[in-house]
C-alpha cells in the first residue's frame, strides 16, 4: 500500500541507490541473490547474538537491497520474466528465514507459522488470480503488502530491543507484535481474496 501510494517519491530514491551497483556491472539476478545472502547472514547472526535491536537494524539494511534489483533491471534494460519469477521466490525465502530465526530465538513457532502462512497466502491470492484472468500487477492496494511487512518486522524488533535496553523489556512485545503481524497478513490475504472473487465474477459475467 505504502509503496503504491508513494511510488513517485520512493522509486527515485531506489534509482539513485542502484547506480553504484549498475556501475559495478551487477545484473538484477545477482542483486537478488545478494539480498538473499544478506538476509540469510543477518538471520544466522541473530541466532548467535539474539539481540532484537541489532537484528532489526541489520534487517533494515539488508532489506534495502529488496527494491534495488528492479531498479538495476530498469537502468540496465534487463527486465525479464525469469528475473521477476526469481525475485518473487527469493522474497518468500527471505520471509521464511527471518520468521524462522525469530521463532528459534523466541520460541514462537506457532505464531511464526501463522505469520508466514499469511504472507504466502497474500502472494498466492494474486498469483492464482492471474492464472484465471489477465491482471495488472498494480491496483492491489492492500493492507500489509511486502513493503509494509518488512517495515513491520524491522520496527517490531527494534522497538523490543530499545525497550530491553531501557529496562522495559518483556517477551510480550515480540509475542504481541508477531501475533498482530500474523493477524494483519491474514486480513490482507482475505482482502485480496475478496477482490479476486469480484474480478472473477465480473469475468464470468462477461463470458455468459
C-alpha positions as CSV (number, residue, x, y, z in Angstrom):
1,X,0.0,0.0,0.0
2,X,2.7,2.5,1.0
3,X,4.9,1.6,-2.0
4,X,2.0,2.1,-4.3
5,X,0.8,5.4,-2.8
6,X,4.3,6.9,-2.5
7,X,5.9,5.3,-5.7
8,X,6.7,8.7,-7.2
9,X,8.8,9.6,-4.2
10,X,10.2,6.2,-3.4
11,X,11.3,5.0,-6.8
12,X,13.7,7.9,-7.5
13,X,15.4,7.0,-4.2
14,X,15.9,3.4,-5.3
15,X,17.1,4.5,-8.7
16,X,19.9,6.6,-7.1
17,X,20.8,3.8,-4.6
18,X,21.1,1.4,-7.5
19,X,23.6,3.4,-9.5
20,X,26.7,2.1,-7.8
21,X,25.5,-1.4,-8.5
22,X,24.9,-0.6,-12.1
23,X,28.4,1.0,-12.4
24,X,29.8,-2.2,-10.8
25,X,28.2,-4.2,-13.6
26,X,25.9,-6.3,-11.4
27,X,22.9,-7.9,-13.1
28,X,19.5,-7.8,-11.5
29,X,19.6,-11.5,-10.6
30,X,23.0,-11.0,-8.9
31,X,21.5,-8.2,-6.8
32,X,18.5,-10.5,-5.9
33,X,20.9,-13.3,-4.9
34,X,23.0,-10.9,-2.9
35,X,19.9,-9.7,-0.9
36,X,19.0,-13.3,-0.2
37,X,22.6,-14.0,1.1
38,X,22.4,-10.9,3.3
39,X,19.1,-11.8,4.8
40,X,20.4,-15.3,5.5
41,X,23.6,-13.9,7.0
42,X,21.9,-11.5,9.4
43,X,19.3,-14.1,10.3
44,X,22.0,-16.6,11.1
45,X,23.9,-13.9,13.1
46,X,20.7,-13.3,15.1
47,X,20.7,-16.9,16.3
48,X,24.1,-16.2,17.8
49,X,23.8,-12.7,19.3
50,X,20.0,-12.8,20.0
51,X,19.7,-9.0,20.0
52,X,16.4,-7.9,18.7
53,X,17.7,-4.3,18.2
54,X,20.7,-5.5,16.2
55,X,18.6,-7.8,14.1
56,X,16.0,-5.1,13.4
57,X,18.7,-2.7,12.3
58,X,20.7,-5.1,10.2
59,X,17.5,-6.4,8.6
60,X,16.6,-2.8,7.5
61,X,19.9,-2.5,5.8
62,X,19.7,-6.0,4.2
63,X,16.1,-5.4,3.0
64,X,17.3,-2.2,1.3
65,X,18.5,-4.5,-1.5
66,X,14.9,-5.8,-1.9
67,X,14.0,-2.9,-4.3
68,X,17.4,-2.4,-5.9
69,X,17.2,-5.4,-8.3
70,X,14.2,-3.8,-10.0
71,X,16.0,-0.5,-10.2
72,X,19.1,-2.2,-11.7
73,X,16.9,-4.0,-14.2
74,X,15.3,-0.8,-15.4
75,X,18.6,1.1,-15.6
76,X,20.3,-1.7,-17.5
77,X,17.2,-2.6,-19.5
78,X,17.5,-6.2,-18.3
79,X,13.9,-6.8,-17.1
80,X,13.0,-10.4,-17.8
81,X,10.2,-12.9,-16.8
82,X,12.8,-15.2,-15.3
83,X,14.1,-12.3,-13.2
84,X,10.6,-11.4,-12.0
85,X,10.0,-15.1,-11.0
86,X,13.4,-15.4,-9.3
87,X,12.7,-12.2,-7.3
88,X,9.3,-13.4,-6.2
89,X,10.6,-16.8,-5.0
90,X,13.6,-15.2,-3.2
91,X,11.1,-12.9,-1.4
92,X,9.3,-15.9,0.1
93,X,12.6,-17.5,1.2
94,X,13.7,-14.2,2.8
95,X,10.5,-14.0,4.9
96,X,10.9,-17.7,5.8
97,X,14.5,-17.1,7.0
98,X,13.5,-14.1,9.1
99,X,10.4,-15.6,10.7
100,X,12.2,-18.9,11.4
101,X,15.1,-17.0,13.1
102,X,12.5,-15.1,15.3
103,X,10.7,-18.4,16.1
104,X,14.0,-20.1,17.0
105,X,15.3,-17.3,19.3
106,X,11.9,-16.5,20.9
107,X,10.4,-20.0,20.9
108,X,7.5,-18.6,18.9
109,X,7.0,-21.4,16.3
110,X,3.1,-21.4,16.2
111,X,3.0,-17.6,15.7
112,X,5.8,-17.6,13.2
113,X,4.0,-20.3,11.2
114,X,0.7,-18.3,11.3
115,X,2.6,-15.2,10.2
116,X,4.5,-16.9,7.3
117,X,1.3,-18.6,6.0
118,X,-0.4,-15.2,5.9
119,X,2.3,-13.7,3.8
120,X,2.3,-16.7,1.4
121,X,-1.5,-16.6,1.1
122,X,-1.3,-12.9,0.4
123,X,1.1,-13.5,-2.5
124,X,-0.8,-16.6,-3.7
125,X,-4.2,-14.9,-3.8
126,X,-2.9,-12.6,-6.5
127,X,-0.8,-15.1,-8.3
128,X,-3.7,-17.6,-8.6
129,X,-6.0,-14.9,-9.9
130,X,-3.5,-14.4,-12.7
131,X,-3.9,-18.0,-13.8
132,X,-7.7,-17.4,-14.3
133,X,-7.7,-13.9,-15.9
134,X,-5.2,-11.4,-17.1
135,X,-4.5,-8.9,-14.3
136,X,-2.2,-6.0,-13.7
137,X,0.5,-6.2,-11.0
138,X,-0.6,-2.8,-9.8
139,X,-4.0,-1.9,-8.5
140,X,-3.8,-4.2,-5.4
141,X,-3.5,-1.6,-2.7
142,X,-3.8,-4.0,0.2
143,X,-3.3,-3.6,3.9
144,X,0.0,-5.4,4.6
145,X,1.9,-5.9,1.4
146,X,5.6,-6.9,1.3
147,X,6.9,-3.4,1.9
148,X,4.7,-3.0,4.9
149,X,5.6,-6.4,6.2
150,X,9.3,-5.6,6.0
151,X,8.8,-2.3,7.9
152,X,6.7,-4.0,10.5
153,X,9.2,-6.7,11.3
154,X,12.1,-4.2,11.5
155,X,10.2,-1.8,13.7
156,X,8.9,-4.6,15.9
157,X,12.4,-6.0,16.5
158,X,13.9,-2.5,17.1
159,X,11.2,-1.4,19.5
160,X,11.6,-4.6,21.5
161,X,15.4,-4.1,21.5
162,X,15.2,-0.5,22.6
163,X,12.7,-1.4,25.4
164,X,15.1,-4.1,26.6
165,X,18.0,-1.6,26.8
166,X,15.8,0.9,28.7
167,X,14.9,-1.8,31.2
168,X,11.3,-2.3,30.0
169,X,12.0,-5.5,28.1
170,X,9.2,-8.0,28.1
171,X,8.5,-11.0,25.9
172,X,5.0,-9.7,25.3
173,X,6.4,-7.0,22.9
174,X,7.7,-9.6,20.5
175,X,4.9,-12.0,21.0
176,X,2.2,-9.4,20.7
177,X,3.9,-7.8,17.7
178,X,4.3,-11.1,15.9
179,X,0.6,-12.0,16.7
180,X,-0.5,-8.7,15.3
181,X,1.7,-9.2,12.2
182,X,0.2,-12.6,11.6
183,X,-3.4,-11.3,12.0
184,X,-2.8,-8.5,9.6
185,X,-1.2,-10.7,7.0
186,X,-4.3,-13.0,7.0
187,X,-6.6,-10.0,6.8
188,X,-4.6,-8.8,3.8
189,X,-5.0,-12.3,2.2
190,X,-8.7,-12.1,2.9
191,X,-8.8,-8.6,1.3
192,X,-7.1,-9.9,-1.8
193,X,-9.4,-13.0,-2.0
194,X,-12.4,-10.8,-1.8
195,X,-11.1,-8.6,-4.6
196,X,-10.2,-11.7,-6.7
197,X,-13.7,-13.0,-6.3
198,X,-15.2,-9.7,-7.6
199,X,-12.8,-9.7,-10.6
200,X,-13.5,-13.3,-11.4
201,X,-17.3,-12.9,-11.1
202,X,-17.1,-9.9,-13.5
203,X,-15.1,-12.0,-15.9
204,X,-17.6,-14.9,-15.7
205,X,-20.5,-12.5,-16.3
206,X,-18.8,-11.2,-19.5
207,X,-18.3,-14.8,-20.8
208,X,-22.0,-15.7,-20.4
